[in-house]
Structures are given as structure tokens and as C-alpha cells.
Amino acid sequence: MKTRAKGTRVRKKCRDLLEGAGFLVDVVEKTGKFNKETDLFGLFDLIALNDSGLPTYVQVTCSNPHTSKPYQEFIDKYGNKHMRVVQYVWIDRTGWILYDYQQHKKYSRVKLYEN
């Protein structure tokens, strides 16, 4: 499977997971032949709102997480109690791993088993 197709498939799985949990989700990643900007703030693929309007900025990856430094820097600089930054990593034949970044703290890592 080509990388772009796998990325699209995994992003849709994550979107379905979040929508199933009651989030309103939109894809903010802009891709195209001539478009050089791909992610929101250069970091995020999705933005999700829960029922109380709390925004969650989501990065979706396959197999390996991205380095935590830019996400931690983003939440440390712009974060507050009214937003959330997470990274969902899809591991084939295993499921999701969730990295939840919090302001001025080390991220938490949670395995979500879903096939």
C-alpha cells in the first residue's frame, strides 16, 4: 500500500474513533500537487471539539510517533486548560497508542486496543 493511501486510511480510522466518542471532527490537513502547506500550524491533521466546545488538536501517524518536542513546545507556549494536544499512533495488528501532551508536564502514553 502506498504511503499516502495508508495515511488517509489511518486518518479516517482516527476520525471515526473520535466521532464515535462524541467529538465533532474536521480534517485540517491540506494536501495537493501544488500545495506545500499540509498540516495546521505545521503539526496537526485533525481538530476535534467535544460537546462542551473544548478543542483538541490531533496528529495522526502510522507505526512510529513523531518526536514529542514540537508538540510539547506548542502546548507549553499556547496551551491553557481550554485546549488539548494529542497524537494518535496506529500500530498495524495492534491498535492505537495515544500520546496526550499537557502544559509544562511530560506527556502521558496510553494504549488503546482497537482493531
Buried (B, 14 or more C-beta within 10 A) or exposed (E): EEEEEBBBEBBEBBBEBBEEEEBEBEBBBEEEEEEEEEBBEEBBBBBBBBEEEEEBBBBBBBEEBEEBEEBBEBBBEEBEEEBBBBBBBBBEEBBBBBBBBBBEEEBEEEEEEEE
